[in-house]
Structures are given as structure tokens and as C-alpha cells.
Amino acid sequence: MKSKHFKYSIWAKTIAWIVLVTAACLSLMAMLSIVFLQSNEFYAEAYKTAEKNVMENYAPMYQDARGMLQNVLYEDERPSSADRNIAFQVMDGEGKEVLNNHTFENTLLKDTYEIAMLKDTSGPEPLYETYTVNVYINGSFPNNDIYAQWHRISMSLYGMREMIYYYAAAFIIAAVCALIYLINAAGHRSEDDEIYPGPLASIPGDVCILGYAACCMGIFYFMIRLLPGINKSSVFTGFSMLMAFFILEGCMVTSCIINIAVRVKQGGFWRHTLIGKICRGICHICEQMNTVWKAAGILGAWIIADFFLNLMSFHGDTLLYLIKTLIYFFIGLWIAEMMKKLFRASEELSHGDLNYQVDTSRMKGDFAKAGENINHIADGMNQAVEERMKSERMKTELITNVSHDIKTPLTSIINYSDLLAKEADDPEKIKEYTEVLIRQSTRLKKLIEDLIEASKASTGNLEVELVPCQINVLLNQAAGEYEAKMKEQGLTLIIDQPEETIAVLADGRRLWRIFDNLLNNICKYSQHGTRVYLSLIKKDGRAEISFKNTSREQLNITAEELKERFVRGDSSRNTEGNGLGLSIAQSLTELQHGTMDLQVDGDLFKVTLCFPLTDQSV
């Protein structure tokens, strides 16, 4: 944790910046030195010859010769060679010696220049005279001038000419490693792993890059304007200024790279650029256009581009014509391939292969949309087929369940009626059979009534009078009705509701029927010795009532299937009931603008009712 804390700390980043700047400057110096040594033939020639090349290429001998000649001719000054490492011999156009201050015993280099100087301006045209100037460089370099500076630079670089390559490689590796670390640490802080935007995060990425580029160009322009004047006086001063400019350029480039790295890590770099926003705007406009206008725009752009390309091709640019033709050829192949995929998909779909999918990964524009639409058609047809099969299956199960629930009491009635006719002389048997007949008749009657009520509720043909109802009072009354029955089943009822009055807009009779159905199911299907939880709360302008119990039977069925008609929690259908209770409760809830949600988690069964509150809640 401590290493991670230091890794992204400001100290580590500062050290990396220093290493990067130092290594980059040293590697730049090493590479410039290699170029210097190669261009002046330090590896191919002897040292003296290479040093002569340095003086001829870099030392300002011609500028000094011309400046000296101007002073001699116009200012009547006689330069001395005692304080400089350069001497001159000047002869006019007739070969007469004008100046000679050459007294060097050890001459490194002699160079000759023909310099034209203005002699007379009194005539119609100015008169020039050409002077021959011999320039001598003192090979001992006793004075500290620019020639001595180039001499010391040559000696130093000549001494490290073999090792300079290793130095350059080492400095480049160090700079690259520091840059990689800074890119990796960009946007991170020591306290967490979040990516924090930089101070320029509000500026679009491409605008920010253009700003960095403008700063770099400004620094470069300032450098090329300032350096020539500095370089005349001192090589080391000019070189120091050059390094300073390169450090500024390097800092700007590194800052730009780090800024880009932070934006890439945050994601959506292209999305937050000005060009990206413009392109998205154009694409949005194109998306709103119909296919005809899109095609017209594309063809118009194509015609204009083709016109200019043809103009350029008329000037003999055969390669450009060939490239244009190849582009058109491959675009045509691409469009043909996309159309082939669409035709193949429509053919497979027409043959009934609903699982066939169009590969839209390489499609663009309206072709991709058409492919996605075909895929969605296949998905929709698959879903419709599955829904139809599910509906047929549920219809079959419904008929089976209805037949079973009607047949059971009806069979009992027929059988016991037959027994009753045969036992005319036994009063006890008659009484027993009569009770069974009454019980089964009542069960059959309730089944028919529930079925009729479920049908009316699901079709909306049931009368509902929505008035303010105190739902907590109604819930307490319903719980009281079933309290004794729950005790007989070994169930413990726990009610959690606020003391305040909660009023909802509902039909009291229908609301009572909902509570009655749910509590009746709890009594019939709950595990003996478990708790039953009833809760009432207010939430987001609605009253939320929940019923929770533990099922006696294993619930191998989904909540949606439980709400279907004649579906019961016990698949054996050994308990009393007809499987209409939850279906009726849901239909009645929806008629009162409420919602009913079922949740099954293992043996835990939960029903949640929600009804809108009224202003009469206290």
C-alpha cells in the first residue's frame, strides 16, 4: 500500500519529470554531437582535418573578414591579432596589400574570400572594388573567443566519439521509461484508484492539442529569430539558449501527451473533441434524413469529388486515376456484399429459418439498420411463436385443471346421491351422505361463482366504486377474521403498521375480497408452526401492503405462473381450493388502479399490494 501511495504521489511524478527533462536534454545533446562528429568527418579523417572542417562549417570567418574590411576601409581601423585567434591579409583589386596582421607561428587554417566593397557613389551607378582577404586561424588558440570555443568543443567530442552512442542510447531509454511512467500515472492520485481530470478537462481535446501545437510553434519561431544573434558572440550561450528552448518544447509536448493519456483513460476521447461533436451533429442530421436524401447527398459528394479527381487526372496523373478507380471498385464490392447478406437473410426468413441472424459487424449506415431490423423481425417472430406455444400449453393446462376441479365435486355428488338412494332405511347413513352432498354442492357453487367473478374481473365488467377507504382498519378486520383459523393451523400472525390512519382510493368490498383471498391462501398453504407477516407502509405517495408466509409445499413454479387461473402451489391438488384466488386478487387490484407483485424465494412467498393514497390519510 505504501509503494502504491508513493507510485502516484506528487514527489514520484516530480522526480519522473526531472528525469525525463534531464534525460531528454542529454539524449538530444548526444544525438546532436553524433551528427556534429559525422558531418565533420571526425570518424573518417585525422583530428586536425576534422577541426578544419568545423572551422569552415561553423566558425564565422567570412562574417569577421567582411566586418574587418568595413572597419579598415570606412573607419580606418587596424585590427590586431594579439587579442583574437584570427588574422587577416587584405589585397585590393590591383594586388596591392592593404592590411596584414598575420603573425601566427602555428596556423591551423587558411581560407581566402573575394569580397566586393562599395568604393564610389558619385557616378550614375555605384562603383564596387573586389578585395582578396586571406583569413588565418591560430592553431594554438591563446585567446578565449568563438574560435577557441569551437576548438574546445571539437576536442571534447573527439575524446568521447566512441562512447557517445552508448550515452545516447542510455539517455533515450531513461527518457522513454520516465515518459511511460508519467503516462501510466497520469490522472492518478495516491489516495485512490480514481482517474481525476486535469485542469484543461473542460477544453475539447482537439482544441487543447491545437493550443499545445501553437505554443510549440511560437517557441520555435522565437528560437529561430533569437539564436542567430546570440550565436555570433558565444557558442556556449547559443547552445544554452537552444537547450532552454528544447526543454520548453519538451515540456509542452509531454504535457500534451499526458493530457491525452488522461482523456483516453477516462474514456470517450473522440466524443469530447470539437471535431467529434461536429461529426456527431452531422451524423445526427443525416440520421433524421430519409434514405432518398441520404443517397442524394452521398451521390452529390461523390460527383463533386469525381469531378475534381478527373480534372487532376487530365493533367497526366495516371496514378491518381488508378487509385480513384480502385476506390470505386472496392466501394461497389462492399455495397454488393452488404446487399448479398440482406438478400440471404430475407430468403432464409421466408423459408422459416427464424434462427438465422445477419452479421452486421461490417455493415454501415442504413444497411446496418436494415440488417438489425431483419434480426429483430426474426427475434419477434420467435418470441411470438414461443408466446403462442406457451398460450396453447396454458390453455391445455387450464382445461385440465378446470375439468379436474369440476369433476371432483360433481363425481362426489353423483356417487353419494346413488348411495343415498340405496340407504333409505339407515338414518345415520342418510345424514352422513347428505352432509357430503351439501359440502360438495357448496364447493361446486363456490367454484362456479369464483370462475364467473374471475371472468368479470379480468374483462373489466365488474362494478367498482372507488371511494376513500381506511386500509389499516380494513386490514385489521380481515386479520381478525382469520386469527382463529391461523391458530388452528399453528400459524403466528405478526402485523406491522403505523398508528396513523392511511386512506386509499378503493372499493371496500373488492379490497376485502383481495385480503380474504390472500389470507385464505396463507391458511391453506402455509407450513405449520411458522410466522405470517402483514405490513403496511406509506411509500412514494402510495400505500404498500405486504403478505409474507412460508409455503408448506415446495414451490417449483414462477410467480407469473402462480397468478394464472386454476394454477395452485401444490401440483398434486390435494388441498381445498380452485387456483382462482390470486388471479381474482390481481384483477381486482388492477381494477382499483393498484398493483400486485408476487415474489417466490425458495419456500418464502410474498405478495405486495400498492394503492394510491388520498388526502384523508393522517
Secondary structure, DSSP 8 states (H G I E B T S, - for coil): -HHHHHHTSHHHHHHHHHHHHHHHHHHHHHHHHHHHHHHTTTTTS-HHHHHHHHHHHHS-HHHHHHHHHHHHHHS-----SSSSSEEEEEE-TTS-EEEE----SSEEEEEEEEEEEEEE-SSSS-EEEEEEEEEEEETT--S-SHHHHHHHHHHHHHHTTTTHHHHHHHHHHHHHHHHHHHHHHTT-BTTBS-----TTTTS-HHHHHHHHHHHHHHHHHHHHHHHHHHHTT-HHHHHHHHHHHHHHHHHHHHHHHHHHHHHHHHS-TGGGSHHHHHHHHHHHHHHHS-HHHHHHHHHHHHHHHHHHHHHHHHTT-HHHHHHHHHHHHHHHHHHHHHHHHHHHHHHHHHTT-TT-----TT--HHHHHHHHHHHHHHHHHHHHHHHHHHHHHHHHHHHHHHHHHHHHHHHHHHHHHHHHHH-TT-HHHHHHHHHHHHHHHHHHHHHHHHHHHHHHHHHT-S----EEEEHHHHHHHHHHHHHHHHHHTT-EEEEE--SS--EEEE-HHHHHHHHHHHHHHHHHHB-TT-EEEEEEEEETTEEEEEEEEEBSS---S-HHHHTSTT--S-TT--SS--S-HHHHHHHHHHHTT-EEEEEEETTEEEEEEEEEB-TT--
